[in-house]
Amino acid sequence: MLLGLNLAWDEGFRRVLVESDSRILVMKLLQRKHDRYSTMVYQQIIEMLARDWEVKIAHVPRIQNALADGLAKEGLKSSSILSNCPRDLWRVLSNECMGLVPQFSSSNI
């Protein structure tokens, strides 16, 4: 999330929607909670959110976030910016484009 916020800021975006499948992180960020378990990365995210821009944070269940989850995992493999969708994510992207995203239910929590 921190890398994405930094990239958005550096590229000049001033209205950003951040979606995360971590409900706990989203709740902490929305409440700007600091506690003894807060990491340096969390503190840096809070500092980024305090800049002069509009950042909305939303929780998205992981089951509905397959493409973003896959892209995040790809991002861990390399620090370069992707110009194309990785081959192993084509099916996920295709399904999302066709509206074939699994629907969330309480049994998916």
Rosetta blueprint (number, residue, H / E / L):
1 M L
2 L H
3 L H
4 G H
5 L H
6 N H
7 L H
8 A H
9 W H
10 D H
11 E L
12 G L
13 F L
14 R L
15 R E
16 V E
17 L E
18 V E
19 E E
20 S E
21 D L
22 S L
23 R H
24 I H
25 L H
26 V H
27 M H
28 K H
29 L H
30 L H
31 Q H
32 R L
33 K L
34 H L
35 D L
36 R L
37 Y L
38 S L
39 T L
40 M H
41 V H
42 Y H
43 Q H
44 Q H
45 I H
46 I H
47 E H
48 M H
49 L H
50 A L
51 R L
52 D L
53 W L
54 E E
55 V E
56 K E
57 I E
58 A E
59 H E
60 V L
61 P L
62 R H
63 I H
64 Q H
65 N L
66 A H
67 L H
68 A H
69 D H
70 G H
71 L H
72 A H
73 K H
74 E H
75 G H
76 L H
77 K H
78 S L
79 S L
80 S L
81 I L
82 L L
83 S L
84 N L
85 C L
86 P L
87 R H
88 D H
89 L H
90 W H
91 R H
92 V H
93 L H
94 S H
95 N H
96 E H
97 C H
98 M L
99 G L
100 L L
101 V L
102 P L
103 Q L
104 F L
105 S L
106 S H
107 S H
108 N H
109 I L
